[in-house]
Amino acid sequence: MDNFIKKSRKRVKKAFTLLELLVVILILGLLAAFVVPNIIGAGDKAKRDLVCSQMGSVASALDMFKMDNGMYPDTEEGLKALVSNPDSDKYPAYSTKPYMKKVAKDSWNQPIQYIKTENGFDLISFGPDRKEGGTGDNADIKYSNCNK
């Protein structure tokens, strides 16, 4: 009889109790509550960081344009001036190869905006909402505000 009790106790120990399962589910739920929001926000931050990196590449091309031509392109000429010479009379020293292969786009597949300023230029991405302005996660991303 003692042998029978030992065997039945071994069988019971092989299964999880309802309480143990609930504790495991509770722990998994708590982990998900803390981890998932951080993962979701990381994708948006990565896109914003990528835009700043892309703008850095465009800024380098604009600096090469200025080195060759003595000035940045006008706002109206925009970043298209890096792809092809907008005015051969105005830019006779334009490089034989374009400064960029195509007009740069941001992480949301929208063209990066270019503005010539008094002292240089600024580059702008309208962000995920693709509209000028915005606040919070939808705020415009300006190259002048990116960490250089």
C-alpha positions as CSV (number, residue, x, y, z in Angstrom):
1,M,0.0,0.0,0.0
2,D,2.8,2.4,0.7
3,N,4.1,1.8,-2.7
4,F,0.8,2.8,-4.2
5,I,0.7,6.1,-2.3
6,K,4.3,7.0,-3.4
7,K,3.3,6.4,-7.1
8,S,0.2,8.5,-6.9
9,R,2.2,11.4,-5.3
10,K,4.7,11.2,-8.1
11,R,1.8,11.5,-10.6
12,V,0.4,14.5,-8.9
13,K,3.7,16.3,-8.9
14,K,4.0,16.1,-12.7
15,A,1.1,18.4,-13.3
16,F,0.9,22.2,-12.7
17,T,-1.8,23.5,-10.3
18,L,-4.3,26.1,-11.4
19,L,-2.6,28.6,-9.0
20,E,0.8,28.0,-10.6
21,L,-0.6,28.6,-14.0
22,L,-2.3,31.8,-12.9
23,V,1.0,33.1,-11.4
24,V,2.9,32.4,-14.6
25,I,0.2,34.1,-16.7
26,L,0.3,37.1,-14.3
27,I,4.1,37.4,-14.6
28,L,3.9,37.2,-18.4
29,G,1.2,39.9,-18.4
30,L,3.3,42.2,-16.2
31,L,6.4,41.7,-18.4
32,A,4.3,42.5,-21.5
33,A,2.9,45.6,-19.9
34,F,6.4,47.0,-19.3
35,V,8.2,45.8,-22.4
36,V,5.6,46.3,-25.2
37,P,5.2,50.1,-24.9
38,N,9.0,50.5,-25.1
39,I,9.3,48.4,-28.2
40,I,6.4,50.2,-29.9
41,G,8.0,53.7,-29.3
42,A,11.4,52.5,-30.4
43,G,10.3,52.1,-34.0
44,D,9.2,55.8,-34.2
45,K,12.4,57.0,-32.6
46,A,14.4,54.9,-35.0
47,K,12.6,56.5,-38.0
48,R,13.2,60.0,-36.6
49,D,16.9,59.2,-36.0
50,L,17.2,57.9,-39.6
51,V,15.7,61.1,-40.9
52,C,18.5,63.1,-39.1
53,S,21.1,60.8,-40.6
54,Q,19.6,61.2,-44.1
55,M,19.6,64.9,-43.6
56,G,23.3,64.7,-42.7
57,S,24.0,63.1,-46.1
58,V,22.0,65.8,-47.9
59,A,23.9,68.5,-45.9
60,S,27.2,67.0,-47.1
61,A,26.1,67.1,-50.7
62,L,24.9,70.7,-50.2
63,D,28.3,71.7,-48.8
64,M,30.0,70.1,-51.8
65,F,27.7,72.0,-54.1
66,K,28.7,75.3,-52.3
67,M,32.4,74.4,-52.5
68,D,32.1,74.1,-56.3
69,N,29.7,76.9,-57.0
70,G,30.4,79.4,-54.2
71,M,26.8,79.4,-52.9
72,Y,24.0,77.1,-51.9
73,P,21.1,76.5,-54.4
74,D,18.1,78.9,-54.0
75,T,15.1,77.6,-52.1
76,E,13.1,77.5,-55.4
77,E,15.7,75.3,-57.0
78,G,15.6,73.0,-54.0
79,L,17.3,69.7,-53.7
80,K,16.7,69.0,-57.4
81,A,19.8,71.2,-57.9
82,L,21.9,68.4,-56.4
83,V,20.6,66.0,-59.0
84,S,21.0,68.1,-62.1
85,N,22.3,71.6,-62.8
86,P,19.4,74.0,-62.7
87,D,21.2,76.9,-64.5
88,S,24.5,76.3,-66.3
89,D,25.0,80.1,-66.5
90,K,24.5,80.6,-62.8
91,Y,26.5,77.4,-61.8
92,P,29.3,77.1,-64.4
93,A,31.5,75.1,-62.0
94,Y,28.8,72.5,-61.4
95,S,30.3,69.0,-61.0
96,T,30.4,66.7,-64.0
97,K,28.6,64.1,-61.8
98,P,25.4,65.0,-59.8
99,Y,25.9,65.5,-56.1
100,M,23.1,63.1,-55.4
101,K,21.5,60.4,-57.6
102,K,18.0,61.3,-56.6
103,V,16.1,63.8,-54.4
104,A,16.3,62.6,-50.8
105,K,13.1,61.3,-49.1
106,D,12.4,60.9,-45.4
107,S,11.4,57.7,-43.5
108,W,7.8,58.3,-44.5
109,N,8.7,58.4,-48.3
110,Q,8.2,62.2,-48.6
111,P,10.7,64.6,-50.1
112,I,12.9,66.4,-47.6
113,Q,12.2,70.1,-47.8
114,Y,15.1,72.6,-48.3
115,I,15.2,76.2,-47.3
116,K,18.1,78.5,-48.1
117,T,18.7,80.8,-45.1
118,E,20.8,83.9,-44.7
119,N,23.7,82.0,-43.2
120,G,23.2,78.6,-44.9
121,F,20.2,76.3,-45.1
122,D,17.8,74.1,-43.2
123,L,16.3,70.8,-44.1
124,I,12.8,69.8,-42.9
125,S,10.8,66.6,-42.8
126,F,7.1,66.9,-42.0
127,G,7.2,63.7,-40.0
128,P,4.7,60.9,-39.8
129,D,1.7,63.0,-40.4
130,R,3.2,64.4,-43.6
131,K,1.9,67.9,-42.8
132,E,3.7,71.1,-42.0
133,G,3.7,71.8,-38.3
134,G,2.4,69.3,-35.7
135,T,3.2,68.6,-32.1
136,G,4.6,65.6,-30.2
137,D,5.4,62.6,-32.4
138,N,3.9,64.5,-35.4
139,A,6.2,67.5,-35.0
140,D,8.4,68.5,-38.0
141,I,12.0,67.3,-37.9
142,K,14.5,70.1,-38.7
143,Y,18.1,69.4,-39.5
144,S,19.1,72.4,-37.4
145,N,17.6,70.6,-34.3
146,C,19.2,67.2,-35.0
147,N,22.2,66.3,-32.9
148,K,25.2,66.9,-35.1
